[in-house]
């Protein structure tokens, strides 16, 4: 069940200082049981169409078929497969488990225990695969099979490009409630921007895979970098452009409303 929620920036929308990004290596070492966790280290990789290189070898992501990169006049074209063991903890029972790939050049098929969980075309865009229906308690194998052969249907079809295949951006696991905010489910619009005021419209999609009607609430927090903390109405937002970069970050929190009592911790954050 899908439900669209349109939320206008109002008194409950607060601004504060942006936090620092978590490093890739330290984030993986301290991966939580739930939420979005980096999943770059400890993959196995093999080239399927290269004589003498069909055996599995340990690699860490981001990774490319052609290593060392740009050190040859030619590059491999064909299929390359990545796989990693996933031991499903008991705490994940009843949760959604997604694999988020930053990019794969240029056609990718995601499999779990030999069954196809998703497919993506296009070498420069992120994509998400739902692993949930294919996971079983205990040991699982997640495989991403990447094909970098030229295709007339997929841009770029020509030009100064090296079509080296691979999982060349970060990969994450995302574990969340079956009531959640899907990937690319938040849109931010600014219908009115002047020196005196700015209006922000936030559209949020909420997905419900429980099979029953659930009541939720969504809260948006905007963080403005390099500025003191402030709440809506206290100060006006600052416009920015190429000569004056003032980045904003939006955080969306999703709460599942109980029948009575206090609000529970948020069940999803993006």
C-alpha positions as CSV (number, residue, x, y, z in Angstrom):
1,X,0.0,0.0,0.0
2,X,1.4,3.4,-0.9
3,X,0.4,6.7,0.6
4,X,1.6,10.1,-0.5
5,X,2.1,12.7,2.1
6,X,2.7,16.4,1.2
7,X,4.3,18.3,4.1
8,X,4.8,22.0,4.1
9,X,7.7,23.6,5.9
10,X,6.2,24.9,9.1
11,X,6.8,25.5,12.8
12,X,7.7,21.9,13.4
13,X,10.4,22.0,10.8
14,X,13.6,22.9,12.6
15,X,17.1,23.8,11.4
16,X,20.4,22.9,13.0
17,X,24.0,22.4,12.3
18,X,24.9,19.6,9.9
19,X,26.8,16.6,11.3
20,X,30.0,15.2,9.7
21,X,29.9,12.2,7.3
22,X,30.9,8.9,8.7
23,X,34.0,7.4,7.1
24,X,33.5,4.2,5.0
25,X,35.9,1.9,6.9
26,X,34.9,2.9,10.4
27,X,31.2,2.8,9.5
28,X,31.5,-0.8,8.3
29,X,33.3,-1.9,11.5
30,X,30.5,-0.4,13.6
31,X,27.5,-1.4,11.4
32,X,24.3,-1.4,13.4
33,X,21.7,-4.2,13.2
34,X,19.2,-1.8,11.7
35,X,19.2,1.2,9.4
36,X,21.7,1.9,6.5
37,X,25.1,0.2,6.8
38,X,28.1,0.2,4.5
39,X,28.7,-3.2,2.9
40,X,31.9,-2.7,0.9
41,X,34.4,-5.1,2.4
42,X,34.9,-8.9,2.0
43,X,33.4,-9.5,-1.4
44,X,34.5,-12.2,-3.8
45,X,35.0,-11.5,-7.5
46,X,35.6,-13.3,-10.7
47,X,35.7,-12.6,-14.4
48,X,33.5,-15.1,-16.3
49,X,34.9,-14.7,-19.8
50,X,38.6,-14.3,-19.1
51,X,40.7,-17.4,-19.5
52,X,42.7,-18.2,-16.4
53,X,40.8,-15.6,-14.3
54,X,37.5,-17.4,-13.6
55,X,38.4,-18.2,-10.0
56,X,37.0,-16.2,-7.0
57,X,39.3,-13.7,-5.4
58,X,38.7,-11.4,-2.4
59,X,38.1,-7.7,-3.3
60,X,36.8,-4.6,-1.5
61,X,34.4,-2.1,-3.1
62,X,34.4,0.2,-4.9
63,X,35.9,-2.0,-7.6
64,X,36.4,-2.2,-11.3
65,X,37.0,-5.0,-13.8
66,X,40.2,-3.3,-15.0
67,X,42.9,-3.1,-12.4
68,X,45.2,-1.3,-12.3
69,X,42.8,1.3,-13.8
70,X,43.8,3.1,-17.1
71,X,47.1,1.1,-17.3
72,X,46.2,-0.6,-20.5
73,X,45.3,0.3,-24.0
74,X,42.4,-2.2,-23.9
75,X,39.9,-3.3,-21.3
76,X,37.9,-6.4,-20.5
77,X,34.3,-6.7,-21.8
78,X,31.9,-9.3,-20.6
79,X,30.5,-10.6,-17.3
80,X,32.0,-10.1,-13.9
81,X,30.4,-11.5,-10.7
82,X,30.6,-10.3,-7.1
83,X,29.3,-12.3,-4.2
84,X,29.2,-12.0,-0.5
85,X,27.9,-14.2,2.4
86,X,25.2,-12.7,4.4
87,X,24.3,-14.3,7.8
88,X,20.8,-13.2,8.7
89,X,20.4,-12.5,12.4
90,X,17.2,-13.4,14.3
91,X,16.5,-9.7,14.8
92,X,15.8,-9.3,11.1
93,X,12.8,-11.5,11.1
94,X,9.8,-9.5,10.0
95,X,12.0,-6.6,8.7
96,X,12.8,-5.4,5.2
97,X,16.3,-6.0,3.8
98,X,17.5,-4.0,0.8
99,X,20.7,-3.9,-1.2
100,X,21.5,-0.3,-2.3
101,X,24.2,0.0,-5.1
102,X,25.6,3.4,-5.8
103,X,26.2,2.3,-9.4
104,X,27.3,-0.7,-11.5
105,X,28.5,-0.4,-15.1
106,X,26.4,-1.0,-16.9
107,X,23.8,-3.8,-16.5
108,X,23.5,-5.5,-13.1
109,X,21.5,-8.6,-11.9
110,X,21.2,-9.1,-8.2
111,X,20.6,-12.6,-7.0
112,X,20.0,-14.1,-3.5
113,X,20.7,-17.8,-3.1
114,X,20.6,-18.2,-6.8
115,X,17.3,-16.4,-7.3
116,X,17.0,-13.1,-9.1
117,X,16.0,-10.2,-6.7
118,X,16.5,-7.3,-9.1
119,X,17.9,-6.0,-12.4
120,X,19.2,-2.6,-13.4
121,X,20.3,-1.0,-16.6
122,X,22.5,2.2,-16.8
123,X,26.0,2.6,-15.5
124,X,25.7,5.9,-13.7
125,X,22.6,5.7,-11.5
126,X,22.0,4.1,-8.1
127,X,19.5,1.3,-7.6
128,X,17.9,-0.7,-4.9
129,X,17.0,-4.4,-4.7
130,X,14.6,-6.0,-2.2
131,X,16.4,-9.1,-0.8
132,X,13.6,-9.8,1.8
133,X,11.6,-12.5,-0.1
134,X,14.7,-14.6,-0.8
135,X,16.5,-14.5,2.5
136,X,16.4,-17.4,4.9
137,X,17.6,-17.7,8.6
138,X,21.3,-18.2,8.8
139,X,23.7,-18.2,5.8
140,X,22.8,-16.6,2.5
141,X,24.7,-15.6,-0.6
142,X,24.2,-12.3,-2.3
143,X,25.5,-12.0,-5.9
144,X,25.7,-9.1,-8.3
145,X,26.4,-10.1,-11.8
146,X,27.6,-7.1,-13.9
147,X,27.8,-6.9,-17.7
148,X,29.8,-4.0,-19.3
149,X,29.2,-5.0,-23.0
150,X,28.2,-2.2,-25.3
151,X,24.4,-1.8,-25.8
152,X,22.7,0.5,-28.4
153,X,19.8,1.0,-25.9
154,X,22.0,2.3,-23.0
155,X,23.7,5.7,-22.9
156,X,26.5,6.6,-23.5
157,X,26.6,4.8,-26.8
158,X,29.8,6.5,-28.0
159,X,32.4,9.2,-27.1
160,X,35.4,9.5,-24.9
161,X,34.4,6.9,-22.3
162,X,36.1,3.9,-20.9
163,X,33.4,1.2,-20.4
164,X,35.2,-0.6,-17.7
165,X,32.7,-2.6,-15.7
166,X,32.3,-3.2,-12.0
167,X,30.6,-2.1,-8.8
168,X,32.5,1.2,-8.7
169,X,30.6,3.0,-6.0
170,X,29.6,2.2,-2.4
171,X,27.2,-0.6,-1.6
172,X,24.9,-0.5,1.5
173,X,22.5,-2.8,3.3
174,X,19.4,-1.2,4.5
175,X,17.3,-2.9,7.1
176,X,14.1,-1.3,8.2
177,X,10.5,-1.8,9.3
178,X,7.9,-3.1,6.7
179,X,6.4,0.4,6.9
180,X,9.2,2.6,5.5
181,X,10.3,5.4,3.2
182,X,11.4,3.8,-0.1
183,X,14.4,4.8,-2.1
184,X,13.9,8.1,-4.0
185,X,10.7,8.6,-2.1
186,X,11.3,12.2,-0.9
187,X,11.0,15.2,-3.2
188,X,11.9,18.7,-2.2
189,X,10.6,21.7,-4.1
190,X,11.0,25.5,-3.6
191,X,8.0,27.1,-5.2
192,X,8.8,30.5,-3.8
193,X,12.3,32.0,-3.2
194,X,13.0,35.7,-2.6
195,X,15.4,37.7,-0.6
196,X,12.7,38.1,2.1
197,X,11.3,34.6,2.3
198,X,11.5,31.1,1.0
199,X,8.8,28.4,0.8
200,X,9.7,24.7,0.8
201,X,7.3,21.9,-0.2
202,X,8.3,18.4,0.7
203,X,6.6,15.3,-0.8
204,X,7.1,12.0,1.0
205,X,6.1,8.6,-0.1
206,X,5.4,6.0,2.6
207,X,5.3,2.3,1.7
208,X,3.4,-0.2,3.8
209,X,4.2,-3.9,3.2
210,X,2.4,-5.3,6.3
211,X,-0.9,-6.0,4.6
212,X,-2.8,-4.0,7.2
213,X,-3.6,-0.3,7.6
214,X,-1.1,1.5,9.7
215,X,-1.0,5.1,11.0
216,X,2.2,7.0,10.7
217,X,3.6,10.5,11.1
218,X,6.6,12.0,9.2
219,X,8.9,14.8,10.5
220,X,11.3,16.6,8.3
221,X,14.4,18.4,9.7
222,X,16.5,20.7,7.5
223,X,20.1,21.2,8.5
224,X,22.0,24.2,7.1
225,X,25.8,23.8,7.1
226,X,28.1,26.5,8.5
227,X,25.3,28.2,10.3
228,X,24.1,28.4,13.9
229,X,21.2,26.3,14.9
230,X,17.8,28.0,14.3
231,X,14.2,27.1,14.0
232,X,11.7,28.1,11.4
233,X,10.4,31.7,12.0
234,X,13.5,32.9,13.9
235,X,15.6,33.7,10.9
236,X,15.1,33.7,7.2
237,X,16.7,31.1,5.0
238,X,19.8,32.1,3.1
239,X,19.8,31.9,-0.7
240,X,22.8,30.4,-2.5
241,X,24.3,30.1,-5.9
242,X,27.5,29.3,-7.7
243,X,29.4,32.1,-5.9
244,X,27.9,31.5,-2.5
245,X,27.5,27.8,-1.5
246,X,25.2,27.3,1.4
247,X,24.3,23.6,1.4
248,X,21.1,22.3,3.1
249,X,20.5,18.7,4.3
250,X,17.0,17.2,4.8
251,X,16.4,14.4,7.2
252,X,13.1,12.5,7.2
253,X,11.9,10.6,10.3
254,X,9.0,8.1,10.1
255,X,7.1,7.1,13.2
256,X,4.5,4.4,13.5
257,X,1.7,5.6,15.7
258,X,0.7,3.3,18.5
259,X,-2.9,2.8,19.6
260,X,-2.2,5.0,22.7
261,X,0.7,6.2,24.9
262,X,3.9,7.9,24.0
263,X,5.4,8.0,20.5
264,X,7.8,5.1,19.8
265,X,11.3,5.6,18.4
266,X,11.3,6.4,14.6
267,X,11.1,3.2,12.5
268,X,12.8,4.7,9.4
269,X,15.2,7.5,8.7
270,X,16.5,8.9,5.4
